[in-house]
Amino acid sequence: MTVQSDLKKALAAAESAKGSYASFAEATDDNTAKAMFQQMSSDMDRHISQLNSRLGVTAQNTLNQQEQ
């Protein structure tokens, strides 16, 4: 299903972004930038959770359609 494939791609991108933000936070000596990147990394946790939730819904819908 295209939607599920797209969600998996978005999930991978979100996980990659989270890692990048965490790396940026570790690499900078600027405390303002460090805090910003740490917040952005934390925000990605919410995005990842929402994408995983939606991925579960689409998987369940696919199973339900196959059973009919």
Steps between C-alpha positions, in 0.01 A plus 500: 500500500641835399392677819686249716811532284482880520460487878805276530702748293380789716586304814852431374544869413376606844739260673785629285412861581490418871849354478628800307358743755654303786836502322476873436425558869808304602724670243430862591643707781226762462261436789207663319551282194553192720167559676325558168633178347419302815143632488473415130626147573240464777229628267587224255411244770141623479505488121642148504234389747222646285637337185532163677143534623373578152705216354327265744159628390575447133637152570182410691282638221692292248447186710130576537461546124677170432265313735187622321 
